[in-house]
């Protein structure tokens, strides 16, 4: 039973070619993905989303339920916040 994950745009440095803006959200509920997302960014943060959805804990995080992730565009990075919603596990 995975946790629900919300990925939120926290910062855009430069100009995102996809058009992401601060506040954009992508929701992963274990079965569906809701929201618009750049495929390059999705491919880069998806391993973190799956790990957190299934209970992974990263010892370097201040809050075990919140991680940051930058998209792979080195000249126009978009910074995402990956949030695991406690108590929001989906039943299978």
N, CA, C and O atoms as a CHARMM CRD file, in Angstrom:
* protein
*
  368
    1    1 UNK  N      0.83300  -1.18000   0.00000 PROA 1      0.00000
    2    1 UNK  CA     0.00000   0.00000   0.00000 PROA 1      0.00000
    3    1 UNK  C      0.88100   1.24800   0.00000 PROA 1      0.00000
    4    1 UNK  O      1.42000   1.61800   1.04300 PROA 1      0.00000
    5    2 UNK  N      1.03400   1.89100  -1.13500 PROA 2      0.00000
    6    2 UNK  CA     1.91900   3.05800  -1.19300 PROA 2      0.00000
    7    2 UNK  C      1.31200   4.29600  -0.54300 PROA 2      0.00000
    8    2 UNK  O      0.09400   4.44500  -0.44700 PROA 2      0.00000
    9    3 UNK  N      2.20100   5.17200  -0.10300 PROA 3      0.00000
   10    3 UNK  CA     1.78700   6.48700   0.37800 PROA 3      0.00000
   11    3 UNK  C      1.45200   7.36200  -0.81900 PROA 3      0.00000
   12    3 UNK  O      1.98200   7.15900  -1.91200 PROA 3      0.00000
   13    4 UNK  N      0.58800   8.31600  -0.61600 PROA 4      0.00000
   14    4 UNK  CA     0.32000   9.32400  -1.63500 PROA 4      0.00000
   15    4 UNK  C      1.49900  10.29800  -1.63400 PROA 4      0.00000
   16    4 UNK  O      1.99400  10.68400  -0.57500 PROA 4      0.00000
   17    5 UNK  N      1.94200  10.69000  -2.82600 PROA 5      0.00000
   18    5 UNK  CA     3.07100  11.60400  -2.98700 PROA 5      0.00000
   19    5 UNK  C      2.61600  12.82300  -3.78400 PROA 5      0.00000
   20    5 UNK  O      1.93900  12.70000  -4.80400 PROA 5      0.00000
   21    6 UNK  N      2.99900  13.99100  -3.30300 PROA 6      0.00000
   22    6 UNK  CA     2.74700  15.23100  -4.03700 PROA 6      0.00000
   23    6 UNK  C      4.10000  15.83900  -4.37700 PROA 6      0.00000
   24    6 UNK  O      4.93600  16.05100  -3.49800 PROA 6      0.00000
   25    7 UNK  N      4.30600  16.11600  -5.65400 PROA 7      0.00000
   26    7 UNK  CA     5.52100  16.78300  -6.11400 PROA 7      0.00000
   27    7 UNK  C      5.11400  18.20400  -6.49400 PROA 7      0.00000
   28    7 UNK  O      4.22600  18.41100  -7.32000 PROA 7      0.00000
   29    8 UNK  N      5.77700  19.17400  -5.87600 PROA 8      0.00000
   30    8 UNK  CA     5.39300  20.58100  -6.02300 PROA 8      0.00000
   31    8 UNK  C      6.58900  21.38400  -6.53800 PROA 8      0.00000
   32    8 UNK  O      7.71200  21.19100  -6.07100 PROA 8      0.00000
   33    9 UNK  N      6.35700  22.27300  -7.48800 PROA 9      0.00000
   34    9 UNK  CA     7.42200  23.15800  -7.97300 PROA 9      0.00000
   35    9 UNK  C      7.66600  24.23000  -6.91400 PROA 9      0.00000
   36    9 UNK  O      6.76000  24.98400  -6.55800 PROA 9      0.00000
   37   10 UNK  N      8.91100  24.28700  -6.41400 PROA 10     0.00000
   38   10 UNK  CA     9.28400  25.25900  -5.38400 PROA 10     0.00000
   39   10 UNK  C     10.00500  26.46900  -5.96100 PROA 10     0.00000
   40   10 UNK  O      9.87700  27.58000  -5.44600 PROA 10     0.00000
   41   11 UNK  N     10.76600  26.25000  -7.03700 PROA 11     0.00000
   42   11 UNK  CA    11.56800  27.34500  -7.59000 PROA 11     0.00000
   43   11 UNK  C     11.87200  27.06300  -9.05200 PROA 11     0.00000
   44   11 UNK  O     12.09500  25.91400  -9.43500 PROA 11     0.00000
   45   12 UNK  N     11.88200  28.10600  -9.86600 PROA 12     0.00000
   46   12 UNK  CA    12.27700  28.00600 -11.27000 PROA 12     0.00000
   47   12 UNK  C     13.38900  29.01800 -11.48200 PROA 12     0.00000
   48   12 UNK  O     13.19400  30.21800 -11.28500 PROA 12     0.00000
   49   13 UNK  N     14.56300  28.52800 -11.88700 PROA 13     0.00000
   50   13 UNK  CA    15.70600  29.40300 -12.15800 PROA 13     0.00000
   51   13 UNK  C     15.85200  29.49000 -13.67300 PROA 13     0.00000
   52   13 UNK  O     16.12300  28.48600 -14.33200 PROA 13     0.00000
   53   14 UNK  N     15.67800  30.66300 -14.21500 PROA 14     0.00000
   54   14 UNK  CA    15.70700  30.80300 -15.66600 PROA 14     0.00000
   55   14 UNK  C     14.31200  30.60800 -16.22500 PROA 14     0.00000
   56   14 UNK  O     13.32600  31.03600 -15.62500 PROA 14     0.00000
   57   15 UNK  N     14.23200  29.95300 -17.38600 PROA 15     0.00000
   58   15 UNK  CA    12.94700  29.72500 -18.04700 PROA 15     0.00000
   59   15 UNK  C     12.77200  28.24200 -18.31100 PROA 15     0.00000
   60   15 UNK  O     13.55500  27.64500 -19.05000 PROA 15     0.00000
   61   16 UNK  N     11.76600  27.65000 -17.72100 PROA 16     0.00000
   62   16 UNK  CA    11.46300  26.23100 -17.93500 PROA 16     0.00000
   63   16 UNK  C     10.84500  26.06700 -19.32300 PROA 16     0.00000
   64   16 UNK  O      9.82000  26.68100 -19.62000 PROA 16     0.00000
   65   17 UNK  N     11.46000  25.24300 -20.17400 PROA 17     0.00000
   66   17 UNK  CA    10.96800  25.03100 -21.53400 PROA 17     0.00000
   67   17 UNK  C      9.58400  24.39100 -21.54000 PROA 17     0.00000
   68   17 UNK  O      8.80300  24.61900 -22.46300 PROA 17     0.00000
   69   18 UNK  N      9.27300  23.59500 -20.52200 PROA 18     0.00000
   70   18 UNK  CA     7.96200  22.94800 -20.42500 PROA 18     0.00000
   71   18 UNK  C      6.89700  23.92400 -19.92500 PROA 18     0.00000
   72   18 UNK  O      5.71100  23.77200 -20.21700 PROA 18     0.00000
   73   19 UNK  N      7.33800  24.91300 -19.17800 PROA 19     0.00000
   74   19 UNK  CA     6.40000  25.90000 -18.65300 PROA 19     0.00000
   75   19 UNK  C      6.02000  25.71600 -17.19800 PROA 19     0.00000
   76   19 UNK  O      5.04700  26.30800 -16.73000 PROA 19     0.00000
   77   20 UNK  N      6.78700  24.88800 -16.46400 PROA 20     0.00000
   78   20 UNK  CA     6.49300  24.73600 -15.03800 PROA 20     0.00000
   79   20 UNK  C      6.61500  26.08300 -14.33800 PROA 20     0.00000
   80   20 UNK  O      7.47700  26.89800 -14.66600 PROA 20     0.00000
   81   21 UNK  N      5.72500  26.29700 -13.36000 PROA 21     0.00000
   82   21 UNK  CA     5.73800  27.51600 -12.56000 PROA 21     0.00000
   83   21 UNK  C      5.65100  27.14300 -11.08900 PROA 21     0.00000
   84   21 UNK  O      5.14900  26.07600 -10.73800 PROA 21     0.00000
   85   22 UNK  N      6.13800  28.02300 -10.23800 PROA 22     0.00000
   86   22 UNK  CA     6.07700  27.80000  -8.79600 PROA 22     0.00000
   87   22 UNK  C      4.62700  27.51500  -8.40400 PROA 22     0.00000
   88   22 UNK  O      3.70500  28.23000  -8.79600 PROA 22     0.00000
   89   23 UNK  N      4.45400  26.45100  -7.62000 PROA 23     0.00000
   90   23 UNK  CA     3.12200  26.06400  -7.16300 PROA 23     0.00000
   91   23 UNK  C      2.50200  24.92500  -7.94800 PROA 23     0.00000
   92   23 UNK  O      1.55400  24.30200  -7.47100 PROA 23     0.00000
   93   24 UNK  N      3.01600  24.63000  -9.15100 PROA 24     0.00000
   94   24 UNK  CA     2.48600  23.48800  -9.90900 PROA 24     0.00000
   95   24 UNK  C      2.60100  22.22400  -9.07100 PROA 24     0.00000
   96   24 UNK  O      3.57900  22.05000  -8.34300 PROA 24     0.00000
   97   25 UNK  N      1.60900  21.33700  -9.16600 PROA 25     0.00000
   98   25 UNK  CA     1.62800  20.08000  -8.40500 PROA 25     0.00000
   99   25 UNK  C      1.36000  18.89100  -9.30600 PROA 25     0.00000
  100   25 UNK  O      0.57200  18.96000 -10.24900 PROA 25     0.00000
  101   26 UNK  N      2.04400  17.78900  -8.98700 PROA 26     0.00000
  102   26 UNK  CA     1.81300  16.50100  -9.61000 PROA 26     0.00000
  103   26 UNK  C      1.52100  15.54500  -8.46400 PROA 26     0.00000
  104   26 UNK  O      2.29000  15.48100  -7.50500 PROA 26     0.00000
  105   27 UNK  N      0.41900  14.80000  -8.54600 PROA 27     0.00000
  106   27 UNK  CA     0.00300  13.90800  -7.46400 PROA 27     0.00000
  107   27 UNK  C      0.09400  12.46400  -7.94000 PROA 27     0.00000
  108   27 UNK  O     -0.43700  12.10600  -8.99100 PROA 27     0.00000
  109   28 UNK  N      0.77600  11.64100  -7.14900 PROA 28     0.00000
  110   28 UNK  CA     0.91200  10.20700  -7.39800 PROA 28     0.00000
  111   28 UNK  C      0.15000   9.49900  -6.28600 PROA 28     0.00000
  112   28 UNK  O      0.51600   9.61600  -5.11700 PROA 28     0.00000
  113   29 UNK  N     -0.91100   8.76100  -6.63600 PROA 29     0.00000
  114   29 UNK  CA    -1.71200   8.11300  -5.60000 PROA 29     0.00000
  115   29 UNK  C     -1.56300   6.59500  -5.57200 PROA 29     0.00000
  116   29 UNK  O     -2.33400   5.91000  -4.89900 PROA 29     0.00000
  117   30 UNK  N     -0.59500   6.07200  -6.28500 PROA 30     0.00000
  118   30 UNK  CA    -0.39300   4.62900  -6.32300 PROA 30     0.00000
  119   30 UNK  C     -1.01300   3.97600  -7.54300 PROA 30     0.00000
  120   30 UNK  O     -0.63400   2.86500  -7.91300 PROA 30     0.00000
  121   31 UNK  N     -1.96000   4.65200  -8.17000 PROA 31     0.00000
  122   31 UNK  CA    -2.61200   4.13000  -9.37100 PROA 31     0.00000
  123   31 UNK  C     -2.61100   5.13300 -10.52000 PROA 31     0.00000
  124   31 UNK  O     -2.54100   4.75100 -11.68800 PROA 31     0.00000
  125   32 UNK  N     -2.68800   6.41600 -10.18100 PROA 32     0.00000
  126   32 UNK  CA    -2.76400   7.43500 -11.22400 PROA 32     0.00000
  127   32 UNK  C     -1.77400   8.56100 -10.94500 PROA 32     0.00000
  128   32 UNK  O     -1.24400   8.69900  -9.84200 PROA 32     0.00000
  129   33 UNK  N     -1.54700   9.35400 -11.97800 PROA 33     0.00000
  130   33 UNK  CA    -0.73100  10.56100 -11.86000 PROA 33     0.00000
  131   33 UNK  C     -1.62200  11.71100 -12.31400 PROA 33     0.00000
  132   33 UNK  O     -2.18900  11.67200 -13.40600 PROA 33     0.00000
  133   34 UNK  N     -1.74200  12.73300 -11.47100 PROA 34     0.00000
  134   34 UNK  CA    -2.57500  13.89000 -11.79500 PROA 34     0.00000
  135   34 UNK  C     -1.69100  15.12100 -11.91700 PROA 34     0.00000
  136   34 UNK  O     -0.84900  15.37900 -11.05700 PROA 34     0.00000
  137   35 UNK  N     -1.88400  15.86900 -12.97700 PROA 35     0.00000
  138   35 UNK  CA    -1.12100  17.09500 -13.17800 PROA 35     0.00000
  139   35 UNK  C     -0.20100  16.99500 -14.37800 PROA 35     0.00000
  140   35 UNK  O      0.15800  15.90100 -14.81300 PROA 35     0.00000
  141   36 UNK  N      0.17500  18.14200 -14.90400 PROA 36     0.00000
  142   36 UNK  CA     1.09900  18.21200 -16.03500 PROA 36     0.00000
  143   36 UNK  C      2.52200  18.08900 -15.52200 PROA 36     0.00000
  144   36 UNK  O      2.86600  18.64900 -14.48000 PROA 36     0.00000
  145   37 UNK  N      3.35400  17.35000 -16.26000 PROA 37     0.00000
  146   37 UNK  CA     4.74200  17.20200 -15.83400 PROA 37     0.00000
  147   37 UNK  C      5.64700  17.00600 -17.04900 PROA 37     0.00000
  148   37 UNK  O      5.32400  16.25700 -17.97000 PROA 37     0.00000
  149   38 UNK  N      6.76900  17.68500 -17.02900 PROA 38     0.00000
  150   38 UNK  CA     7.80200  17.52700 -18.04500 PROA 38     0.00000
  151   38 UNK  C      8.35900  16.10800 -17.95500 PROA 38     0.00000
  152   38 UNK  O      8.69600  15.64500 -16.86500 PROA 38     0.00000
  153   39 UNK  N      8.45600  15.41900 -19.07900 PROA 39     0.00000
  154   39 UNK  CA     8.93200  14.03600 -19.05000 PROA 39     0.00000
  155   39 UNK  C     10.37600  13.91900 -18.58700 PROA 39     0.00000
  156   39 UNK  O     10.72200  12.94700 -17.91600 PROA 39     0.00000
  157   40 UNK  N     11.22500  14.87600 -18.92500 PROA 40     0.00000
  158   40 UNK  CA    12.61500  14.81800 -18.44800 PROA 40     0.00000
  159   40 UNK  C     12.67300  14.92800 -16.93200 PROA 40     0.00000
  160   40 UNK  O     13.42100  14.19900 -16.28100 PROA 40     0.00000
  161   41 UNK  N     11.88900  15.83500 -16.37400 PROA 41     0.00000
  162   41 UNK  CA    11.84000  15.97000 -14.91100 PROA 41     0.00000
  163   41 UNK  C     11.23800  14.71700 -14.29000 PROA 41     0.00000
  164   41 UNK  O     11.75100  14.21100 -13.29200 PROA 41     0.00000
  165   42 UNK  N     10.15000  14.21100 -14.87700 PROA 42     0.00000
  166   42 UNK  CA     9.49700  13.00400 -14.36100 PROA 42     0.00000
  167   42 UNK  C     10.46800  11.83600 -14.30900 PROA 42     0.00000
  168   42 UNK  O     10.55600  11.15100 -13.29000 PROA 42     0.00000
  169   43 UNK  N     11.19700  11.60000 -15.39400 PROA 43     0.00000
  170   43 UNK  CA    12.15400  10.48900 -15.42100 PROA 43     0.00000
  171   43 UNK  C     13.22400  10.65300 -14.35600 PROA 43     0.00000
  172   43 UNK  O     13.71400   9.66400 -13.81000 PROA 43     0.00000
  173   44 UNK  N     13.59300  11.89500 -14.05400 PROA 44     0.00000
  174   44 UNK  CA    14.65700  12.10000 -13.07700 PROA 44     0.00000
  175   44 UNK  C     14.17300  11.94700 -11.63800 PROA 44     0.00000
  176   44 UNK  O     14.91900  11.44200 -10.79900 PROA 44     0.00000
  177   45 UNK  N     12.94000  12.37000 -11.32700 PROA 45     0.00000
  178   45 UNK  CA    12.50000  12.25700  -9.92500 PROA 45     0.00000
  179   45 UNK  C     11.65100  11.02900  -9.62900 PROA 45     0.00000
  180   45 UNK  O     11.34800  10.76700  -8.46500 PROA 45     0.00000
  181   46 UNK  N     11.25600  10.26600 -10.64800 PROA 46     0.00000
  182   46 UNK  CA    10.39000   9.10700 -10.41900 PROA 46     0.00000
  183   46 UNK  C     10.98600   8.06800  -9.46700 PROA 46     0.00000
  184   46 UNK  O     10.24200   7.52700  -8.64900 PROA 46     0.00000
  185   47 UNK  N     12.30100   7.75300  -9.52700 PROA 47     0.00000
  186   47 UNK  CA    12.83900   6.79800  -8.54100 PROA 47     0.00000
  187   47 UNK  C     12.64500   7.27100  -7.09800 PROA 47     0.00000
  188   47 UNK  O     12.35800   6.46700  -6.21100 PROA 47     0.00000
  189   48 UNK  N     12.80100   8.56500  -6.87100 PROA 48     0.00000
  190   48 UNK  CA    12.59900   9.11400  -5.52100 PROA 48     0.00000
  191   48 UNK  C     11.12800   9.01900  -5.12100 PROA 48     0.00000
  192   48 UNK  O     10.81300   8.70900  -3.97200 PROA 48     0.00000
  193   49 UNK  N     10.23200   9.28600  -6.07000 PROA 49     0.00000
  194   49 UNK  CA     8.79300   9.18800  -5.79800 PROA 49     0.00000
  195   49 UNK  C      8.43300   7.76300  -5.39800 PROA 49     0.00000
  196   49 UNK  O      7.73800   7.55700  -4.40300 PROA 49     0.00000
  197   50 UNK  N      8.89700   6.77800  -6.16200 PROA 50     0.00000
  198   50 UNK  CA     8.58000   5.38300  -5.83700 PROA 50     0.00000
  199   50 UNK  C      9.18300   4.96600  -4.50400 PROA 50     0.00000
  200   50 UNK  O      8.52400   4.29800  -3.70800 PROA 50     0.00000
  201   51 UNK  N     10.42400   5.35300  -4.25600 PROA 51     0.00000
  202   51 UNK  CA    11.06100   4.99300  -2.98300 PROA 51     0.00000
  203   51 UNK  C     10.27000   5.56100  -1.81200 PROA 51     0.00000
  204   51 UNK  O      9.99100   4.84900  -0.84600 PROA 51     0.00000
  205   52 UNK  N      9.90800   6.83400  -1.89100 PROA 52     0.00000
  206   52 UNK  CA     9.16600   7.45600  -0.79200 PROA 52     0.00000
  207   52 UNK  C      7.75200   6.89500  -0.68200 PROA 52     0.00000
  208   52 UNK  O      7.21700   6.77800   0.42000 PROA 52     0.00000
  209   53 UNK  N      7.15000   6.55200  -1.80300 PROA 53     0.00000
  210   53 UNK  CA     5.80100   5.98400  -1.77300 PROA 53     0.00000
  211   53 UNK  C      5.76600   4.65300  -1.03300 PROA 53     0.00000
  212   53 UNK  O      4.75400   4.29000  -0.43400 PROA 53     0.00000
  213   54 UNK  N      6.87700   3.93300  -1.08100 PROA 54     0.00000
  214   54 UNK  CA     6.92200   2.62200  -0.43400 PROA 54     0.00000
  215   54 UNK  C      7.71500   2.63300   0.86400 PROA 54     0.00000
  216   54 UNK  O      8.21000   1.59200   1.29800 PROA 54     0.00000
  217   55 UNK  N      7.84100   3.80600   1.48900 PROA 55     0.00000
  218   55 UNK  CA     8.35300   3.88500   2.84900 PROA 55     0.00000
  219   55 UNK  C      9.83100   4.14000   3.02200 PROA 55     0.00000
  220   55 UNK  O     10.33200   4.06200   4.14400 PROA 55     0.00000
  221   56 UNK  N     10.55300   4.44300   1.95100 PROA 56     0.00000
  222   56 UNK  CA    11.99100   4.69700   2.09700 PROA 56     0.00000
  223   56 UNK  C     12.23800   5.91900   2.96900 PROA 56     0.00000
  224   56 UNK  O     11.47400   6.88400   2.95400 PROA 56     0.00000
  225   57 UNK  N     13.31900   5.85100   3.72300 PROA 57     0.00000
  226   57 UNK  CA    13.74800   6.98800   4.54200 PROA 57     0.00000
  227   57 UNK  C     15.18800   7.30500   4.18000 PROA 57     0.00000
  228   57 UNK  O     16.02800   6.40600   4.13400 PROA 57     0.00000
  229   58 UNK  N     15.47800   8.56200   3.92600 PROA 58     0.00000
  230   58 UNK  CA    16.80800   9.01200   3.56600 PROA 58     0.00000
  231   58 UNK  C     17.39600   9.73500   4.76800 PROA 58     0.00000
  232   58 UNK  O     16.83800  10.74500   5.19600 PROA 58     0.00000
  233   59 UNK  N     18.50600   9.25500   5.33000 PROA 59     0.00000
  234   59 UNK  CA    19.02600   9.81400   6.58000 PROA 59     0.00000
  235   59 UNK  C     19.48600  11.26500   6.48500 PROA 59     0.00000
  236   59 UNK  O     19.64200  11.91200   7.52100 PROA 59     0.00000
  237   60 UNK  N     19.70600  11.79500   5.30100 PROA 60     0.00000
  238   60 UNK  CA    20.18700  13.16800   5.15400 PROA 60     0.00000
  239   60 UNK  C     19.05100  14.20300   5.11900 PROA 60     0.00000
  240   60 UNK  O     19.32000  15.40400   5.10000 PROA 60     0.00000
  241   61 UNK  N     17.80400  13.76000   5.11000 PROA 61     0.00000
  242   61 UNK  CA    16.68500  14.70000   5.07600 PROA 61     0.00000
  243   61 UNK  C     16.36300  15.22000   6.46600 PROA 61     0.00000
  244   61 UNK  O     16.34800  14.45500   7.43100 PROA 61     0.00000
  245   62 UNK  N     16.10500  16.51600   6.57200 PROA 62     0.00000
  246   62 UNK  CA    15.67200  17.09000   7.86100 PROA 62     0.00000
  247   62 UNK  C     14.30200  16.56100   8.24200 PROA 62     0.00000
  248   62 UNK  O     14.06700  16.19900   9.39400 PROA 62     0.00000
  249   63 UNK  N     13.39600  16.51800   7.27100 PROA 63     0.00000
  250   63 UNK  CA    12.05700  15.95900   7.45500 PROA 63     0.00000
  251   63 UNK  C     12.00300  14.69200   6.60700 PROA 63     0.00000
  252   63 UNK  O     12.16400  14.77600   5.38900 PROA 63     0.00000
  253   64 UNK  N     11.78100  13.52300   7.20500 PROA 64     0.00000
  254   64 UNK  CA    11.80300  12.27700   6.44100 PROA 64     0.00000
  255   64 UNK  C     10.71500  12.18300   5.37300 PROA 64     0.00000
  256   64 UNK  O     10.75700  11.28900   4.52700 PROA 64     0.00000
  257   65 UNK  N      9.74900  13.08700   5.40100 PROA 65     0.00000
  258   65 UNK  CA     8.65400  13.05600   4.43600 PROA 65     0.00000
  259   65 UNK  C      8.76700  14.11900   3.34700 PROA 65     0.00000
  260   65 UNK  O      7.86300  14.26200   2.52400 PROA 65     0.00000
  261   66 UNK  N      9.87300  14.86600   3.33900 PROA 66     0.00000
  262   66 UNK  CA    10.03700  15.93800   2.34900 PROA 66     0.00000
  263   66 UNK  C     11.45100  15.89300   1.77500 PROA 66     0.00000
  264   66 UNK  O     12.43600  15.99400   2.50700 PROA 66     0.00000
  265   67 UNK  N     11.53400  15.74000   0.45200 PROA 67     0.00000
  266   67 UNK  CA    12.82400  15.75700  -0.24100 PROA 67     0.00000
  267   67 UNK  C     12.75600  16.80900  -1.34400 PROA 67     0.00000
  268   67 UNK  O     11.67500  17.13600  -1.83400 PROA 67     0.00000
  269   68 UNK  N     13.90600  17.33100  -1.72600 PROA 68     0.00000
  270   68 UNK  CA    13.94600  18.24200  -2.86800 PROA 68     0.00000
  271   68 UNK  C     14.62500  17.53900  -4.02900 PROA 68     0.00000
  272   68 UNK  O     15.40000  16.60100  -3.84300 PROA 68     0.00000
  273   69 UNK  N     14.32100  18.00700  -5.22700 PROA 69     0.00000
  274   69 UNK  CA    14.89100  17.40500  -6.42400 PROA 69     0.00000
  275   69 UNK  C     14.95100  18.47300  -7.51600 PROA 69     0.00000
  276   69 UNK  O     13.96800  19.17700  -7.74700 PROA 69     0.00000
  277   70 UNK  N     16.08700  18.59600  -8.18100 PROA 70     0.00000
  278   70 UNK  CA    16.23800  19.54000  -9.29100 PROA 70     0.00000
  279   70 UNK  C     16.14100  18.79200 -10.61300 PROA 70     0.00000
  280   70 UNK  O     16.68200  17.69500 -10.75700 PROA 70     0.00000
  281   71 UNK  N     15.45600  19.38700 -11.56900 PROA 71     0.00000
  282   71 UNK  CA    15.36000  18.76500 -12.88700 PROA 71     0.00000
  283   71 UNK  C     16.74500  18.76400 -13.54600 PROA 71     0.00000
  284   71 UNK  O     17.63900  19.48300 -13.10100 PROA 71     0.00000
  285   72 UNK  N     16.92700  17.96400 -14.59800 PROA 72     0.00000
  286   72 UNK  CA    18.25800  17.83300 -15.19400 PROA 72     0.00000
  287   72 UNK  C     18.70200  18.98200 -16.09900 PROA 72     0.00000
  288   72 UNK  O     19.80700  18.92000 -16.63700 PROA 72     0.00000
  289   73 UNK  N     17.89900  20.02200 -16.29100 PROA 73     0.00000
  290   73 UNK  CA    18.30600  21.15500 -17.12400 PROA 73     0.00000
  291   73 UNK  C     19.24500  22.04800 -16.31600 PROA 73     0.00000
  292   73 UNK  O     18.79400  22.81800 -15.46800 PROA 73     0.00000
  293   74 UNK  N     20.53000  21.94600 -16.57300 PROA 74     0.00000
  294   74 UNK  CA    21.53600  22.66300 -15.78100 PROA 74     0.00000
  295   74 UNK  C     21.45000  24.18000 -15.94100 PROA 74     0.00000
  296   74 UNK  O     21.86800  24.91400 -15.04600 PROA 74     0.00000
  297   75 UNK  N     20.91900  24.66000 -17.06000 PROA 75     0.00000
  298   75 UNK  CA    20.86200  26.09900 -17.30500 PROA 75     0.00000
  299   75 UNK  C     19.55900  26.74200 -16.83200 PROA 75     0.00000
  300   75 UNK  O     19.50900  27.94900 -16.59700 PROA 75     0.00000
  301   76 UNK  N     18.51500  25.94200 -16.69300 PROA 76     0.00000
  302   76 UNK  CA    17.20000  26.44400 -16.27300 PROA 76     0.00000
  303   76 UNK  C     16.56500  25.46300 -15.29400 PROA 76     0.00000
  304   76 UNK  O     15.47200  24.95800 -15.55300 PROA 76     0.00000
  305   77 UNK  N     17.22600  25.18500 -14.17900 PROA 77     0.00000
  306   77 UNK  CA    16.69900  24.14300 -13.29400 PROA 77     0.00000
  307   77 UNK  C     15.38900  24.52800 -12.61000 PROA 77     0.00000
  308   77 UNK  O     15.18200  25.66400 -12.18500 PROA 77     0.00000
  309   78 UNK  N     14.53300  23.54000 -12.52800 PROA 78     0.00000
  310   78 UNK  CA    13.30100  23.64800 -11.75800 PROA 78     0.00000
  311   78 UNK  C     13.52200  22.81600 -10.50400 PROA 78     0.00000
  312   78 UNK  O     13.91800  21.65300 -10.58900 PROA 78     0.00000
  313   79 UNK  N     13.26700  23.40300  -9.34400 PROA 79     0.00000
  314   79 UNK  CA    13.44000  22.69200  -8.08000 PROA 79     0.00000
  315   79 UNK  C     12.06900  22.21500  -7.61700 PROA 79     0.00000
  316   79 UNK  O     11.13400  23.00000  -7.46000 PROA 79     0.00000
  317   80 UNK  N     11.97900  20.90500  -7.40500 PROA 80     0.00000
  318   80 UNK  CA    10.73900  20.27600  -6.96600 PROA 80     0.00000
  319   80 UNK  C     10.86500  19.85700  -5.50800 PROA 80     0.00000
  320   80 UNK  O     11.95700  19.54800  -5.03300 PROA 80     0.00000
  321   81 UNK  N      9.74500  19.85100  -4.80900 PROA 81     0.00000
  322   81 UNK  CA     9.65700  19.31200  -3.45600 PROA 81     0.00000
  323   81 UNK  C      8.80800  18.04800  -3.55700 PROA 81     0.00000
  324   81 UNK  O      7.68400  18.08600  -4.05700 PROA 81     0.00000
  325   82 UNK  N      9.35100  16.93000  -3.08000 PROA 82     0.00000
  326   82 UNK  CA     8.65600  15.64600  -3.10600 PROA 82     0.00000
  327   82 UNK  C      8.15800  15.38800  -1.69100 PROA 82     0.00000
  328   82 UNK  O      8.95700  15.25600  -0.76300 PROA 82     0.00000
  329   83 UNK  N      6.83500  15.31500  -1.52100 PROA 83     0.00000
  330   83 UNK  CA     6.23900  15.21400  -0.19000 PROA 83     0.00000
  331   83 UNK  C      5.45600  13.91300  -0.05500 PROA 83     0.00000
  332   83 UNK  O      4.56800  13.61500  -0.85500 PROA 83     0.00000
  333   84 UNK  N      5.80600  13.14600   0.97400 PROA 84     0.00000
  334   84 UNK  CA     5.04800  11.93300   1.31200 PROA 84     0.00000
  335   84 UNK  C      3.97500  12.34900   2.31500 PROA 84     0.00000
  336   84 UNK  O      4.28300  12.92200   3.36000 PROA 84     0.00000
  337   85 UNK  N      2.73400  12.06100   1.99700 PROA 85     0.00000
  338   85 UNK  CA     1.63400  12.43300   2.88100 PROA 85     0.00000
  339   85 UNK  C      1.39400  11.31700   3.89000 PROA 85     0.00000
  340   85 UNK  O      0.87900  10.25400   3.54500 PROA 85     0.00000
  341   86 UNK  N      1.77000  11.57000   5.13200 PROA 86     0.00000
  342   86 UNK  CA     1.56100  10.58700   6.19900 PROA 86     0.00000
  343   86 UNK  C      0.07000  10.37100   6.39200 PROA 86     0.00000
  344   86 UNK  O     -0.72200  11.31200   6.32000 PROA 86     0.00000
  345   87 UNK  N     -0.30200   9.12800   6.63800 PROA 87     0.00000
  346   87 UNK  CA    -1.70200   8.80700   6.85500 PROA 87     0.00000
  347   87 UNK  C     -2.50300   8.75900   5.57300 PROA 87     0.00000
  348   87 UNK  O     -3.72600   8.61700   5.60800 PROA 87     0.00000
  349   88 UNK  N     -1.82300   8.87700   4.43200 PROA 88     0.00000
  350   88 UNK  CA    -2.52400   8.87700   3.14500 PROA 88     0.00000
  351   88 UNK  C     -2.12900   7.66600   2.32200 PROA 88     0.00000
  352   88 UNK  O     -1.93200   7.76700   1.11100 PROA 88     0.00000
  353   89 UNK  N     -2.01300   6.51900   2.98100 PROA 89     0.00000
  354   89 UNK  CA    -1.70800   5.30100   2.24700 PROA 89     0.00000
  355   89 UNK  C     -2.96400   4.83700   1.53700 PROA 89     0.00000
  356   89 UNK  O     -4.06000   4.87400   2.09500 PROA 89     0.00000
  357   90 UNK  N     -2.79000   4.40100   0.30500 PROA 90     0.00000
  358   90 UNK  CA    -3.90900   3.88000  -0.47000 PROA 90     0.00000
  359   90 UNK  C     -4.09400   2.41000  -0.14200 PROA 90     0.00000
  360   90 UNK  O     -3.11500   1.67800   0.00400 PROA 90     0.00000
  361   91 UNK  N     -5.32200   1.97600  -0.02800 PROA 91     0.00000
  362   91 UNK  CA    -5.57500   0.55400   0.21600 PROA 91     0.00000
  363   91 UNK  C     -5.66400  -0.16400  -1.11300 PROA 91     0.00000
  364   91 UNK  O     -6.24800   0.33600  -2.07400 PROA 91     0.00000
  365   92 UNK  N     -5.07500  -1.34300  -1.14700 PROA 92     0.00000
  366   92 UNK  CA    -5.05500  -2.09300  -2.40500 PROA 92     0.00000
  367   92 UNK  C     -6.14400  -3.13300  -2.43000 PROA 92     0.00000
  368   92 UNK  O     -6.27900  -3.86100  -3.41300 PROA 92     0.00000
